[in-house]
Amino acid sequence: MTKPTNVSNPPDALPTPEFPIIADVPAFTAARLQMHWAAQALSAWGLTIPDPQPDWSHMAVRYDLDKRVLHTLPAADGARLELDLASATISKRHHGVLEAIFELEGQPHDALMAWAKEQTFQHAAGRPWDERDADNMPDHPVGHGRAYKFDARARAELSAWFDAAAHHLNHLQTDYEHMGPVLCWAHHFDIATLRTLRKKGDTGARDAAITIGTGMTPGDAEHAQPYWYVLPWPVPSTDALPHLVVGTWHTQGWVGAKLDAHQLVAHTAEDLGAFLVGAHQACEQLLLQ
């Protein structure tokens, strides 16, 4: 186990992208839910083309810091799907060259999935199309046939939140050992990385893995606005949770440290840096004591 670097001065260790104030929360929520549905096209590519992985990371998508897009793992020939949150488009690129593009605005979800299926089959090498069950998706009119329709500012805000989160998560990987890749999990539509303190079976065949998950979700059924989380695993007792200087403990439904959107917009680097350092230290204390 290693301690984070620059603990005494977290702000200097953090990159510059900031989290914007959300001007219209209902419009942001609508954009988030629709992009969550749209991301299933990328998830289906991941379920169909890459070799399955035990941790299901083949269905997760990655974030390209230079292009500011979510993208799939590439096919054997280098083709991949990309979701641009700011422009509300999904494109297929082959080694960076645009081959096809789908504009979400005004199109129904079924049309998107038909387009994605066509693009995927061109690289699937005979593998069957694999699509997640829509019953597990959050409810929104696009799931019932309504066309995609976005507020332009909300799209830009959502894109900025993902971009800033990806930068911070990638930088966090330089502060700790045994950090996994930064992934966006399309079934939850959050972006996160996993730090492994102990692998399963390291000290005995029956020992469980000990991990700390760190990520940002742009909102969920319980939270209308984004928040950061740091999750200890296995789930610890909530009887004596360590004090957090920044952020709060969430204990209903899941146990972890949480930092809400309103706490980030004023002092982004300072608050987030202190939160991440303090939350990781608290989780270490809970898991390794």
N, C-alpha and C positions, 0 to 999 in steps of 0.2 A: 504494500500500500504506500502511496506517495501523497504528500500534502501538496495543495495547489501552490503554484508560484505566485509571487506578487500579492500575497495575502494581505500585506499591510497597506497596499494601495490598489485595490481592485479596479478603480476607474481607469488607471493608466494602462491596464492590461486588456481593455476591451476595445473592440472596433467601433467605428463611428456611426453606422446606420442607426436611426432612431425609430421609436414606435410612435406613430402619429395619434393625435387625439381623434377619436371617432365622432364625427359630426352628427350623424343620424344613426342611432343604434338599430332601429328596425330595418333600415336599408342595409346596414352592415350585416345584420343577421340573415337577411334575404340573400345577400351576395355569398355569405359563408355557406349557407345550406345548398345553394345552387352549385357552387364550386365543389362541394362535397359530392354531390351527385355526378358532376362532370368528371371528377377524378376517378370514378369507377371505370371509365374507358381505359385509363392507364393501368388500373388494377387488373382488368381483364387481360390486357397485354401481358402483365407480369405473371398471371396464372396460366397463360397459354404458352408463352415462348421460352422463358428461362427454365433451367432445370430446377425442380422443387428443392427448397432448403428446409431443414428441420425447424428453423425458427420462423418460417414463412416470409423471410425477407425478400424472396423473389417477387412477392406481390406488392411490396412497398415501393414507393417512388423516392427519387433522390432530388436534391436541389442544386441547380447549376448557379454558382455565385456570380459568374460573369454574365450569363444571359438572363438571370433572374427568372428562371422557369423551373417548374417541377418536371421531372422526366423519368422514364422507365429505364430499366436495364436494357442495353442494346441487344438486338438479335445477332446471330452469328455473322451477318454481313454488315453490322454496324448501324443499322436503322434503329430509331427509337421514336417514341411519342413524347411530345412536350406540351405541357399545359401552362399557358401564359395567363396568370391571374389578372394582370393589368389590362390586357386587351381582350380577355374572354375568348381566346382561341386555343384550339388543340391542333398541333401540326405534327407531321411525320418528317423527320430529317434523316438523311443518310450521310454520315460523317459531316454533319453540319449543313448540308445542302438541302434546302426545302424541297420536298417532293409532293406534299399534299397538306391542305389546311382546312379546318372546319371552324366556322365562326358560330359561336354558341347563340348569340343574340338572335331572337326570333325563331329559333329552331327547337323542336321538341326533343326530349331525351332519347326517344326511340330512334330518331334520325341520327343522333350522335352515336349511339351504340351500333347501329347498322354500318355507319361509316368506319367506326373503330374496328368492327369485325372484319370488314373488307380489307382495311390496311393491315391488320394483324395477320390475316390468312396469307398475305403475300410473303410472309417471313416465318410462318409457323412450321414449315417442313412436315406438314401432314398432321400436326398435333391438333386435337379438337379444341374448339373455342370453349373457354371456361369463364363463366361470369358469376359474380357474387349474387346471392339471393337478395332482391330489392326489399324483402320484408324486414331486413335488418338495418335499413337506411332510415335516417330521420325523416319525418313526414314533411313534405313540401309539395305544392301544386305541380312542380315539374315531374314528380313521380306519378302524377295522375294525368299526364298528357298536356299540361300547359307548357307553352314555349318558354325558353330561357329569356329572362328580361332583367337587366342589371341597372343599378344606379352607378354612373361612371365614377363618382367620388368614392363610393363604397368599395368598388373594385380596386381602385388605387390604394385605399387604406388597407384592404386585405392583403394586397401584394406587398405593401411596405412592411406589414407585420411579419409575413413569412420571410421576407428578405432579411430583415433585422434579426429575426430569430435564427435563421440559418447561419448568419455571420457569427453571432454569439456562441452558438453551439459548436461550430467548427473551431472557434478560438478556445472553447472549453477543453477540447481534445488535447491541446498543448499543455494544459495545466494538470492533467491527471493521466496516469497509466491505465491501460486496459479499458480504453473507451472504444465502443463500437461505432459504426458509421452513423452519420446523421441521416435519418430516414423519415419520410412522411408516410404515416400509416393511413391508407385510404379509407379503411373502415371506421376510423375515429376522426380522420382529417386533422391530426396533430403532427408536429414535427419534433423529433426527439433523438436522443442518443442514450446508450446504456453502458454504464460503468460496472465492470465485474470485479468485485472484491474477492470472491472465491468461486471457482467453477464447481459444478455439481460433481461430487465424489472426490474432491481434492484431498479431503482428510478422512474419507471413509465412503464405502459404497452407498450408504444411505443418506449421506449429507446432501442437503439441498444447496443450490447455488445461492450466493449472496450478491445482490446487485443494487445499484442506485440508478433509477431512470430519471432523466432530466429532459424537459421539453416545454413547448409552448402549444397550447391549443387556442384557436381563434374564437372559441366559445363552444358551449354544448347545451344540453337541455336544461341544465341548472344555472349556467352562467351566460348571460347575453353578450358579454364582452370577453376579450381574450384574457388569458392568465398563464403564468409560468408555474410549473410544478416540479418538485423533486420527490421521487417516490422510492422509499426503502422496500426491499424485498428480501426475505419473507416479511409479510405484514407484521409490524411490531405491536406490542401492547400500547394502548393509549393512556395507560395509568399515570405515567411520568414522562411526558414528552419534554425534551430539552427546550430551553427558551430560545426563541428566534429574535434577533435584533431587528431584522427586516422580514416581512411576510408573516403569515399565520399558518397554523396547522389546520388541515382539513381532515375531518374524521368521519364524515357521513358518506358511506358508500365506498370510499377509499381513504387510505391514510397516507398523507404526505404534506410537505411544505408547499405553500401556495402564495403567489404574488400576483395581485390583480392589476388590470390595465391602468386603473386610475393612479396606482402607485408608481407607474413607470414613466408617464408622459412628462413629468416635471424634471426629474433627475435620473434619466435613463441609465447611464453607465454606472453611476454611484449606487443607485438602489439595486439594480440587477446584479452588479458585481458583488455587493455585500450579501445579497440574498443567496446567490449561488454558493458562495464560500461558506456562509453560515449554515445553509441547509445541508450541504454535503458533510460538514463537520458533525451536525446533529444526527444525520442518518448513520454516519460511521459509529457514533456513540451508541445508537440504538441497536445496530446490527452486530457490532463486534465486542460489546461489553460482556 
